[in-house]
């Protein structure tokens, strides 16, 4: 029986081709399927998600030894209404580089800038006691804001490189670091969408997720989402039991000695907070 290209068959064939193309595209860009990136030697741009309260305190403890020469431009992402995280980021920069002056963007009050860093405010994904049925809308607003700030079109300041050998103008972040707030998950999703659409090309943004120190054994909801969707190149837990199956796993060696363990995509390097 000869194949008859009826409208229904053509539509189904086109839909199948489209879904196959999308599936293959996702497989090629999925962060968890990408090989580890070699250490960067050039100046880099890092985006750090501050999730308010305990998440912010943990994150600032984790980045206490951050090198401003290596990560020459630093972006801090905070949620609306979180003045605590904004002030903590400014204080951290003062201790890191001695920066004393910050200015709020006249055209966009959601942006605060200082020498070598910026603080971006996005709508909160979900407020305390917010009805669940409204959470999808506020999460969508947060996601759209994350997309706008991650895009290469977002204006950033040109900086002198270390030893003043030239200038460096950051575009999209080279590294994205988050430790579990809902906003952090949406930032990872935004980075994935930009990579899927081809807005971010090449290596793009490398995503690192660190599970909270408070999660001794199991993962948080954010951790389960990030691991399940494969949104991060590196997935770090701070307790060996967090590797699952009573710990254990493959030994990680660095500098000729054991520095941690790995099971699947999860990696344990000991406590990252003080």
C-alpha positions in Angstrom: 0.0 0.0 0.0 1.5 3.3 -1.1 2.1 6.0 1.5 -0.5 8.8 1.2 0.8 12.2 2.5 -2.4 13.2 4.1 -2.5 16.4 6.2 -2.8 14.4 9.4 0.2 12.2 8.6 2.3 15.2 7.5 1.4 17.0 10.8 2.3 14.0 12.9 5.6 13.5 11.0 6.5 17.1 11.4 5.7 16.9 15.1 7.8 13.8 15.6 10.7 15.5 13.8 10.4 18.6 15.9 10.3 16.6 19.2 13.3 14.5 18.1 15.3 17.6 17.3 14.4 19.2 20.6 15.4 16.0 22.4 18.7 15.7 20.7 19.4 19.4 21.3 18.7 18.9 25.0 21.1 15.9 25.2 23.9 17.9 23.6 23.7 20.9 26.0 22.5 19.3 29.2 25.0 20.5 31.9 25.3 17.1 33.6 26.4 15.5 30.3 29.2 17.9 29.6 32.8 17.0 30.4 34.5 18.9 33.3 35.9 22.2 32.1 39.7 22.8 32.4 40.8 25.3 35.0 40.5 28.9 33.7 43.6 31.0 33.5 42.0 34.1 32.1 39.9 36.6 34.1 36.4 35.3 34.7 32.9 36.5 35.6 31.1 34.7 38.4 27.4 34.9 39.4 26.6 34.1 43.0 23.1 33.6 44.2 22.3 34.9 47.7 19.1 33.3 48.9 18.6 35.3 52.1 19.1 34.3 55.7 20.9 31.0 56.2 21.5 30.5 52.4 23.3 33.9 52.2 25.4 33.2 55.4 26.5 29.8 54.0 27.3 31.2 50.5 29.4 34.1 51.9 31.3 31.6 54.0 31.9 29.3 51.0 33.4 32.2 48.9 35.5 33.6 51.7 38.7 32.8 49.8 37.4 34.1 46.4 40.2 35.6 44.4 39.3 39.0 42.8 42.2 38.6 40.4 40.7 35.3 39.0 37.1 36.3 39.2 37.6 39.9 38.1 33.8 40.6 37.8 31.3 39.4 40.4 27.6 39.4 40.1 25.4 38.9 43.2 21.8 37.9 42.6 19.3 38.7 45.4 15.5 38.5 45.7 13.3 41.5 46.1 12.8 42.7 49.7 16.1 41.0 50.8 18.0 44.1 52.0 20.0 41.8 54.3 21.7 40.0 51.4 22.4 43.2 49.5 24.1 44.8 52.6 26.1 41.5 53.2 27.3 41.5 49.6 28.5 45.1 49.8 30.2 44.4 53.1 31.9 41.3 51.6 33.2 43.4 48.6 34.6 45.9 51.0 36.6 43.2 52.8 37.5 41.6 49.5 38.8 44.6 47.5 38.3 47.6 49.7 35.5 48.9 47.5 33.8 51.8 49.4 31.5 53.3 46.7 28.3 51.8 45.4 25.7 53.4 43.1 22.2 52.4 42.2 21.5 52.4 38.4 19.3 55.5 37.6 17.5 53.7 34.8 17.0 50.4 36.7 16.9 50.6 40.5 17.1 46.8 40.6 20.9 47.1 39.9 23.5 48.3 42.4 27.1 48.6 41.1 30.5 49.0 42.6 34.0 48.6 41.2 34.2 45.1 39.8 30.8 43.9 41.0 27.1 44.4 40.7 24.1 43.3 42.8 21.0 42.4 40.8 17.5 42.2 42.4 15.0 39.8 40.9 11.3 39.2 41.9 11.1 36.7 44.7 10.1 33.3 43.4 7.7 32.7 46.4 7.2 34.7 49.5 6.6 33.3 53.0 2.9 32.3 53.4 2.2 33.1 49.7 -0.7 30.9 48.4 0.6 28.0 46.3 -1.7 28.8 43.4 0.0 32.1 42.9 3.6 30.7 43.1 3.8 29.7 39.3 3.2 33.4 38.4 5.8 34.8 40.7 8.2 32.1 39.7 7.7 33.0 36.0 8.4 36.7 36.8 11.6 35.7 38.6 12.6 33.4 35.6 12.0 36.2 33.1 14.1 38.6 35.2 16.9 36.0 35.4 16.9 35.6 31.7 17.2 39.3 31.1 20.2 39.6 33.5 22.0 36.5 32.2 21.7 37.5 28.5 24.8 39.0 26.8 22.8 42.2 26.1 22.8 43.1 29.9 25.2 46.1 30.2 28.3 45.6 32.4 31.3 47.7 33.2 34.7 47.4 31.5 37.5 46.6 33.9 41.3 46.7 34.0 42.8 43.2 34.0 45.3 42.2 36.7 48.6 44.0 36.2 46.6 46.3 33.9 47.6 44.4 30.8 44.3 45.3 29.1 40.6 45.6 29.7 38.0 43.0 30.3 34.3 43.5 29.6 32.2 40.6 31.0 29.2 39.3 29.2 27.4 36.2 30.4 28.8 34.7 33.6 31.5 32.1 33.2 30.5 30.4 36.5 27.1 30.3 38.2 27.2 29.3 41.9 24.1 28.6 44.0 23.4 26.6 47.2 19.7 25.9 47.2 17.2 28.8 47.3 14.3 28.6 44.9 15.7 31.6 43.0 18.9 29.6 42.5 17.0 26.8 40.7 15.3 29.4 38.4 18.7 30.9 37.6 20.0 27.5 36.6 16.9 27.0 34.4 17.4 30.4 32.8 21.0 29.5 32.0 19.8 26.3 30.4 17.2 28.1 28.3 19.7 30.6 27.0 22.0 27.7 26.1 19.2 25.8 24.4 18.2 28.8 22.3 21.9 29.4 21.3 22.0 32.8 23.0 25.0 31.6 25.0 27.4 29.8 22.7 30.6 27.8 23.2 31.3 26.6 26.7 28.7 29.1 28.0 28.0 29.3 31.8 29.3 26.5 34.0 26.8 25.8 36.7 27.8 24.7 40.2 25.2 23.6 42.8 26.2 23.2 46.5 23.8 21.4 48.8 23.2 23.1 52.1 25.3 22.1 55.1 22.1 21.5 56.9 21.3 18.5 54.6 23.2 15.7 56.3 21.7 12.8 54.4 19.0 13.5 51.8 18.7 16.3 49.3 16.6 19.4 49.6 13.7 19.9 47.1 16.0 22.3 45.2 18.7 19.7 45.1 16.4 17.0 43.9 15.2 19.3 41.1 18.7 20.3 40.0 20.0 16.7 40.1 16.9 15.2 38.4 16.9 17.7 35.5 20.7 17.7 35.2 21.0 21.5 35.5 24.5 21.6 37.0 27.9 20.5 35.8 29.0 20.0 39.4 26.8 18.9 42.2 28.5 19.2 45.6 27.3 17.8 49.0 28.9 18.7 52.3 28.3 15.4 54.1 29.7 12.1 52.9 26.3 10.6 53.6 24.9 13.0 51.0 26.4 10.9 48.3 23.6 8.4 48.9 23.8 4.6 49.5 25.6 5.1 52.8 28.3 7.3 51.3 31.4 5.7 49.6 31.8 6.0 45.9 34.7 6.8 43.6 37.8 8.4 45.2 38.7 11.9 44.0 42.5 12.5 43.9 44.1 16.0 43.7 47.7 17.0 44.2 48.6 13.4 44.9 46.2 12.8 47.7 42.6 11.9 48.3 40.5 15.1 48.4 37.0 13.7 48.3 34.6 11.1 46.8 32.1 11.0 44.0 29.1 8.8 43.3 27.3 9.5 40.1 27.0 13.2 39.6 27.3 14.0 43.4 30.7 15.0 44.7 31.9 15.4 48.3 34.8 17.5 49.3 34.1 17.9 53.0 32.6 21.0 54.6 32.7 24.1 52.5 31.5 26.4 55.2 33.2 27.5 58.5 
